[in-house]
Amino acid sequence: MIPSIVYKSTVIHLESGDLLLLMTDGITEPRNAKGIMYEESGRLNEVVSSISVDMPIEEVVDTIINDVEAYTADEEQDDDITLVAVRVS
């Protein structure tokens, strides 16, 4: 933790079927050829919204990462891509 930053605790109640995604900025911030970040483009929201409740968790991760890679196509990726997906049972 960084001492100069104020951190706030939050409690979130998850229910069966909920999907929890933990990711680094290597998922949200890659840019396409026009310089638009992946998350700013709305694609992350579109991809996550299209994930069905019965999609296997490995496929969830692959779907998101593959879409990030397709979005950035010919642009150099200079950041790590880390994504953890958890589905509440």
C-alpha positions as CSV (number, residue, x, y, z in Angstrom):
1,M,0.0,0.0,0.0
2,I,1.1,3.5,-0.7
3,P,1.0,5.7,2.5
4,S,-0.2,8.8,0.7
5,I,-3.2,7.2,-0.8
6,V,-6.4,6.8,1.2
7,Y,-7.9,3.4,0.7
8,K,-11.6,2.6,1.3
9,S,-13.0,-0.8,2.2
10,T,-16.1,-2.0,0.4
11,V,-18.3,-5.0,1.0
12,I,-20.0,-6.5,-2.0
13,H,-22.5,-9.4,-1.6
14,L,-22.1,-11.9,-4.4
15,E,-24.7,-14.4,-5.4
16,S,-24.6,-17.7,-7.2
17,G,-23.7,-17.2,-10.8
18,D,-22.0,-13.8,-10.3
19,L,-18.8,-13.3,-12.2
20,L,-15.9,-11.5,-10.5
21,L,-13.2,-10.2,-12.8
22,L,-9.8,-8.9,-11.5
23,M,-7.5,-7.4,-14.1
24,T,-4.5,-5.3,-14.6
25,D,-4.4,-2.2,-16.7
26,G,-2.9,-4.4,-19.5
27,I,-6.5,-5.4,-20.1
28,T,-8.1,-1.9,-19.9
29,E,-5.5,0.4,-21.4
30,P,-4.1,-1.1,-24.6
31,R,-4.7,1.2,-27.6
32,N,-5.7,0.5,-31.1
33,A,-4.2,2.1,-34.2
34,K,-6.3,5.2,-33.6
35,G,-5.0,5.6,-30.0
36,I,-8.2,4.7,-28.3
37,M,-7.9,2.6,-25.2
38,Y,-9.7,-0.8,-25.1
39,E,-12.0,0.1,-22.1
40,E,-12.7,3.6,-23.5
41,S,-13.9,2.0,-26.7
42,G,-16.7,0.2,-24.9
43,R,-15.5,-3.2,-26.1
44,L,-14.7,-4.5,-22.6
45,N,-18.3,-3.8,-21.6
46,E,-19.6,-5.4,-24.8
47,V,-17.6,-8.6,-24.3
48,V,-18.4,-8.9,-20.6
49,S,-22.1,-8.4,-21.3
50,S,-22.0,-11.1,-23.9
51,I,-20.7,-13.8,-21.5
52,S,-23.4,-16.3,-20.7
53,V,-23.8,-17.6,-17.1
54,D,-22.9,-21.2,-18.3
55,M,-19.7,-20.2,-20.2
56,P,-16.8,-22.2,-18.7
57,I,-14.5,-19.9,-16.7
58,E,-11.5,-20.8,-18.9
59,E,-13.5,-19.6,-21.9
60,V,-14.4,-16.4,-20.2
61,V,-10.7,-15.6,-19.7
62,D,-9.8,-16.6,-23.3
63,T,-12.7,-14.6,-24.7
64,I,-11.6,-11.4,-23.0
65,I,-7.9,-11.7,-23.7
66,N,-8.5,-12.7,-27.3
67,D,-10.6,-9.7,-27.8
68,V,-8.0,-7.4,-26.3
69,E,-5.4,-8.9,-28.6
70,A,-7.7,-8.5,-31.6
71,Y,-8.4,-4.9,-30.7
72,T,-4.8,-4.0,-30.5
73,A,-4.0,-6.1,-33.6
74,D,-0.8,-4.5,-35.0
75,E,0.0,-2.3,-32.0
76,E,2.8,-3.3,-29.7
77,Q,1.7,-4.5,-26.3
78,D,4.1,-3.1,-23.7
79,D,2.2,-4.0,-20.6
80,D,1.4,-7.3,-18.8
81,I,-2.0,-8.8,-19.3
82,T,-3.4,-10.3,-16.2
83,L,-6.9,-11.5,-15.8
84,V,-8.5,-13.6,-13.0
85,A,-12.1,-14.7,-13.3
86,V,-14.1,-16.2,-10.5
87,R,-17.7,-17.5,-10.8
88,V,-19.6,-17.8,-7.6
89,S,-21.2,-21.2,-7.2
